[in-house]
Amino acid sequence: MARVIKHPGVGVTLSDLATLKAYVDQGREPWTSGFEQVAGSPMSRLSYGGHGPFAKVSRAPDENLWAWRNDMVAISNLSLMWYFTRDERYAENARKFLLGWATTQTEFSGRESMLDLGDYALQFVGGAEILRATWPGWKESDTATVKKYFKDVLMPAANPYGESSFGAANKGALSLTALGLMAIYNDDIETLDKVVYQARTLAHIGLRNSNDIGMLGDSLRDQGHAYGQLKSLTMLAEALWSQGIDIYSDFDNRLLAAGEYFARVNERVPTAALPFGTTDRYYLTDVTGHGWDGANGGSVALTQIYGAYVLRKGLQAPFIAQRRLRMPVDGSSFMFLKDADTSKATPPPALPIPSTASITSGFSNAGIGGASPAGTATYADGKWIVQGAGNDILWGTQDGCHFTYKALAGNSAIIAKVESVQNTSPVARAGVMMRTSLEPGAPRAWMAIASRGDAGQNMQKLAVYGGSNYGTKAMAIASATASYWVKLERIGNIITGYVSPDGTNWAATDVGRIDAPVPDTIYVGLVVSSVANGGLNSSTFSNVQITGGDGGAPSVIPAAPAMLLASPGDGTVPLRWQASFGANGYTVGRSEFSGGPYETIASGVTGSSYTDTSVANGTTYYYTVTASNSAGTSGRSPMDSATPARPMVNVATGGTASDSAGNATQAKRAFDRNSLSQWLYVGTTGWLQYDLGHTERVQRYAITSTTNPVPRDPKDWQFQASNDGVTWTTLDMQNDQVFDYRLELKTYAIANPASYHYYRLNITANNGDSTLTDLSELGLFVSTP
């Protein structure tokens, strides 16, 4: 049966929209305050007159860009206003702006067009989907006009580098998101399937642009770009889920790992980093500075990830749950807030990622480009020693090397650890290569280590992703010597180059495309060049694996996992670690003491994750992992700890808020579960009160600071309770409290909780402002059953 695309289908379904409208109509929080963010925007008003349309829009250089952006937001906001209010004037205006651009704009150009198209895809596609699926005034001819606009103008601009080519990391993820969402609107199954394939296979932009512990290609660049990449991949995954396609399951729930890693580091939990990156840059250390709160702290992506894994799949996301307690809810993220989700989707077919096995014989040898004297390749005791000459493989006509190779048909890969490079020249090289022929100057790709101790790469005569930034590039590596891992992988007509410090934490740092005609067979092997007249470069490789290898190399005890992360779940501790090369199993050790001794709680674990369910809430546990194979067992991974805890429930809902200024409208903003709103109080002392409407035994209370200046934060207070609203009992007292960052949540335990009807924060001093005091949220928490 032919597949049919469902509308609306960019992350919210008709059922989702109906639930959202019901919650807003009921005044439920934080849905209502989230919708109020939409309603309060100038682009949501019937008086909004638009800033376009224009025939040309460009980014870098910018031309008519802000006009386009504002109108795209207006299309989304006005569509939402129509749906939630059922005032058709909003839909009519949204249609006017959308069709105005669709019939006027003929060009979206500039070096960075894909960035805006990805950033605003939810707005212009989402708005168009709502109009198409819910407004009776929408016509089939309107759908056809918008489809043509997307196909002829916006989709080419979402992918300006050419067929199958994308910029790195967040840039490419934005391209995929824009293309995927527009393909859904256009009922373009062919393009949608291509986007799914690319999101799952392209290792410099998609799900594979990550490692086992959840780092993304831009994780060490800065937190804003890291979040942009995470948001794009999650937005695409959510849209695909709406179409019954589950890529959330890929790579051991990789988007859950990425969301947890992002939430963990931005909750300021000490988190070491592994060298990682993408085709723009290979990062050796984390210099981003954790605690990023831009774009509302990650609310859209983390809300979607929480819904996908916790609500749908029943998994735990402890750091995302922790961050959600203070995370703002805005006009975008409220659309993805759910308290339940029973929808289903099916994982796509298995990916065609080529496997590899060790090789001890069967290589052929060739001197490329007149390399002289002739080279050799010998194998012994798990190592290949390759000797060769040649005038370098760097770029242009330089294609002189010794090549030790196999001819391989179809998808293939080769992995090698370069143990040493003889210093016949500072740029003598040793690495891996793929070629379409053995003739000098043939299209080829290589990843190599130079004797001076850096990594080099190139995709000669291949269509390279993103231009000059991606070719003939040298990069520092996390090693004082030349010893490092390199890898090449061919899937279809795409060749990807990788580097790694350990053989599993692979960063895709170069990507190229073989243009038609695409040969079925290419030549894959080890390469050395001496860059010395009449000299041979003798280089040593270990752990050489290739597709179709004989598997005859002796097993070597694997290294310990390079990183382990533990998370504080409810009655569980989810663990993730970076896999070890050559391991076929892992053993998890646990202790209640830092440094051990460790008891084995799981052995023979075949993946790189495990959830410890034999824990007690409130106890701190310390974990390590070892890797093993037939040769033996590694040492222990770095230790990490977690203290599982039962989640607390905020019971400040459904009641009545008030303050000492008699301003109930302001007071209720402290209890709407949305830190984007705030209680702003004129004065330096005063109280904020909540009438639950019933009694509760509140065990903790929490205060979240606002985005406003620090001097307005509460400093000294009493936390009080009452059953009649007249006589108050002080349950807790705090002095000299300082909020270290904006939107920080501080939690305080009540030593002797009891059941009360009213709770009050009586502020006796702020942090210095002479006029105003404020806070974002006052939470009242009880333990879950």
Secondary structure, DSSP 8 states (H G I E B T S, - for coil): ------SS-SS--HHHHHHHHHHHHHT-TTHHHHHHHHHTSGGGSTT---S---SEEETTTTBSHHHHHHHHHHHHHHHHHHHHH--HHHHHHHHHHHHHHHHH--EEESTTHHHHHHHTHHHHHHHHHHHHHH-TT--HHHHHHHHHHIIIIIHHHHSTT-TT---SHHHHHHHHHHHHHHHHHTT-HHHHHHHHHHHHH-TTTSTTSB-TT--BTTTTT-HHHHHHHHHHHHHHHHHHHHTTB--TTHHHHHHHHHHHHHHHHHTT-------EE-SS-EESS--S-S---THHHHHHHHHHHHIIIIIIT----HHHHHHHTT----TTGGGG--S------B----------EE-SS--EEEEETT-SS--EEEEETTEEEEEE--SB-SSTT--BEEEEEEEEESSEEEEEEEEEE--SSTT-EEEEEEES-SSTT-SEEEEEEETTS-EEEEEETSEETTSGGGSSEEE--S-SSS-EEEEEEEETTEEEEEEESSSSS-EEEEEEE--SS--SEEEEEEEEE--STT--EEEEEEEEEETT----S--------S-EEE---SS-EEEEE---TT--EEEEEEESSTT---EEEEEEE-SSEEEE-S--TT--EEEEEEEEETTEE------EEE-----EEE---SSEEEETT--HHHHHGGGSS-TTS-EEEESSSEEEEEEEEEEEE--EEEEE--SS-GGGSEEEEEEEEESSSSS-EEEEEE-S----STT-EEEEE-SS--EEEEEEEEEEEESS-SSEEEESEEEEEEE--
